[in-house]
Amino acid sequence: MTARVPIGIVMNGVTGRMGYRQHLVRSLLAIREQGGVPLRGGGRLWPELVLVGRNEAKLRDVAAQHGLTDWTTDLGAALARPDVSIYFDAQVTSEREKAIGLAIEAGKHIYTEKPTATTLSGAVDLARAADAAGVRHGVVQDKLFLPGLRKLDRLVRGGFFGRILSVRGEFGYWVFEGDWQEAQRPSWNYRAADGGGIVVDMFPHWHYVLEQIFAPVRAVTAHIATHIPRRWDEDGQPYDATADDAAYGIFELDGGIVAQINSSWAVRVNRDELVEFQVDGTEGSAVAGLRRCRVQHRSTTPKPVWNPDLPSTDDFRSQWQEVPDNDVYDNGFKAQWEMFLRHVAEDAPYTWDLWAGARGVQLAELGLQSAREGRRVEVTELGS
Ligand SMILES: NC(=O)c1ccc[n+]([C@@H]2O[C@H](COP(=O)([O-])OP(=O)(O)OC[C@H]3O[C@@H](n4cnc5c(N)ncnc54)[C@H](O)[C@@H]3O)[C@@H](O)[C@H]2O)c1
């Protein structure tokens, strides 16, 4: 049997939706189930988990359910342990900056959910502090690992589009108000004071999707709304929804590419997937979602003629061609964890760091500024 190389990870926020499902169960426990992460020089990295949270009973339950024994409500004590080398954060956004700051001070490598902080200055401070401390750092950018977006990225790299003109993104679904049917997202997302809001939540994702697949974002114009002003929380109590629940954004990218992305928790789905991007280029177009990606080449593009007097004879959706998988796609969160673990253990390349996270927070902050001031805002480059 190949030797296990233990790597200690403090996981904070594992009782939450993302921390539990995607990071604990679907990533780190799944990595253990597959026998660890193979290392270049032999041996397999074996995550040793220390679960951290606020609620003792919930933590004990999560740990017991998965045969884990190492958990604590004392973050400081967990960070002081010499057998721990990575701190991971999936807490509510508003608690993140403080906890990551402590972990950097304790000399731990950092891996974290987005957004990395609630303000740009906070996000930049974290990136600077991590660099100064010489620790490795990474931020979850899961959408890049979705099969649909991997196929889209492959099309871009393969030159399918010719000159890319525009990107149209549509993200969202109806989040129930919580009165007559339970809401399917935590209530803090709808309170500005608790770090909620769809711009803060989704613009960091749009930033790395646009930057990594297409080109850097140079300017943003956004209009935001709180379409549903009253919601009901986890205890069935009504509250004022003070955060934006819809954002209508225009992003100007290098090369004249215009990206328009609608994000909304107050929209009913009439699409094939919860997020879809249509990309139009001179040579062809594509529509990519979470899993699927369909294309239409210029040579197979129909020539519709506008005539409202006659019913359309074209079945437009059927004129697109499915892009094959041609690959095996693992869970995106797990794939990124494996890359980060190898980055820490054997210096494997890794690009999605706290600076990338800060650029995502910057786009959210500028999007909110654009909405507040009713104008287009340019994105300045972050120093280091
Ligand atoms: N990458 C993605 O696709 C994605 C998707 C959803 C959420 N997120 C991010 O993950 C983080 C967690 O989101 P979630 O949907 O899992 O939230 P959640 O409410 O389900 O979980 C929050 C976690 O933080 C803990 N916590 C610590 N301090 C808290 C406090 N003061 N109030 C409330 N909870 C507190 C909770 O105990 C829980 O473990 C957020 O930063 C969010 O932006 C990322």
PDBQT file of the ligand as one rigid body, heavy atoms in Angstrom, charges set to zero:
ROOT
HETATM    1  N1  LIG A 401     -18.992  28.655  -4.217  1.00  0.00    +0.000 N 
HETATM    2  C1  LIG A 401     -20.302  28.685  -4.270  1.00  0.00    +0.000 C 
HETATM    3  O1  LIG A 401     -20.916  28.320  -5.249  1.00  0.00    +0.000 OA
HETATM    4  C2  LIG A 401     -21.089  29.168  -3.081  1.00  0.00    +0.000 A 
HETATM    5  C3  LIG A 401     -22.461  28.933  -3.022  1.00  0.00    +0.000 A 
HETATM    6  C4  LIG A 401     -23.175  29.365  -1.910  1.00  0.00    +0.000 A 
HETATM    7  C5  LIG A 401     -22.500  30.030  -0.885  1.00  0.00    +0.000 A 
HETATM    8  N2  LIG A 401     -21.170  30.268  -0.977  1.00  0.00    +0.000 N 
HETATM    9  C6  LIG A 401     -20.441  30.973   0.097  1.00  0.00    +0.000 C 
HETATM   10  O2  LIG A 401     -20.262  30.075   1.193  1.00  0.00    +0.000 OA
HETATM   11  C7  LIG A 401     -20.417  30.747   2.436  1.00  0.00    +0.000 C 
HETATM   12  C8  LIG A 401     -21.457  30.016   3.292  1.00  0.00    +0.000 C 
HETATM   13  O3  LIG A 401     -22.708  30.037   2.632  1.00  0.00    +0.000 OA
HETATM   14  P1  LIG A 401     -23.844  28.954   2.976  1.00  0.00    +0.000 P 
HETATM   15  O4  LIG A 401     -24.888  29.128   1.934  1.00  0.00    +0.000 OA
HETATM   16  O5  LIG A 401     -23.216  27.641   3.197  1.00  0.00    +0.000 OA
HETATM   17  O6  LIG A 401     -24.391  29.550   4.359  1.00  0.00    +0.000 OA
HETATM   18  P2  LIG A 401     -25.002  28.791   5.643  1.00  0.00    +0.000 P 
HETATM   19  O7  LIG A 401     -25.792  29.812   6.358  1.00  0.00    +0.000 OA
HETATM   20  O8  LIG A 401     -25.660  27.524   5.236  1.00  0.00    +0.000 OA
HETATM   21  O9  LIG A 401     -23.716  28.386   6.497  1.00  0.00    +0.000 OA
HETATM   22  C9  LIG A 401     -22.998  29.348   7.235  1.00  0.00    +0.000 C 
HETATM   23  C10 LIG A 401     -21.981  28.698   8.159  1.00  0.00    +0.000 C 
HETATM   24  O10 LIG A 401     -21.328  29.751   8.872  1.00  0.00    +0.000 OA
HETATM   25  C11 LIG A 401     -21.465  29.506  10.285  1.00  0.00    +0.000 C 
HETATM   26  N3  LIG A 401     -21.476  30.792  10.994  1.00  0.00    +0.000 N 
HETATM   27  C12 LIG A 401     -20.428  31.327  11.626  1.00  0.00    +0.000 A 
HETATM   28  N4  LIG A 401     -20.746  32.505  12.172  1.00  0.00    +0.000 NA
HETATM   29  C13 LIG A 401     -22.033  32.747  11.864  1.00  0.00    +0.000 A 
HETATM   30  C14 LIG A 401     -22.926  33.822  12.156  1.00  0.00    +0.000 A 
HETATM   31  N5  LIG A 401     -22.530  34.871  12.871  1.00  0.00    +0.000 N 
HETATM   32  N6  LIG A 401     -24.175  33.745  11.667  1.00  0.00    +0.000 NA
HETATM   33  C15 LIG A 401     -24.585  32.674  10.927  1.00  0.00    +0.000 A 
HETATM   34  N7  LIG A 401     -23.769  31.612  10.630  1.00  0.00    +0.000 NA
HETATM   35  C16 LIG A 401     -22.507  31.666  11.093  1.00  0.00    +0.000 A 
HETATM   36  C17 LIG A 401     -22.705  28.654  10.419  1.00  0.00    +0.000 C 
HETATM   37  O11 LIG A 401     -22.671  27.941  11.624  1.00  0.00    +0.000 OA
HETATM   38  C18 LIG A 401     -22.602  27.756   9.188  1.00  0.00    +0.000 C 
HETATM   39  O12 LIG A 401     -21.699  26.700   9.437  1.00  0.00    +0.000 OA
HETATM   40  C19 LIG A 401     -20.775  32.191   2.092  1.00  0.00    +0.000 C 
HETATM   41  O13 LIG A 401     -19.636  33.009   2.190  1.00  0.00    +0.000 OA
HETATM   42  C20 LIG A 401     -21.243  32.140   0.651  1.00  0.00    +0.000 C 
HETATM   43  O14 LIG A 401     -20.926  33.335  -0.069  1.00  0.00    +0.000 OA
HETATM   44  C21 LIG A 401     -20.461  29.848  -2.049  1.00  0.00    +0.000 A 
ENDROOT
TORSDOF 0
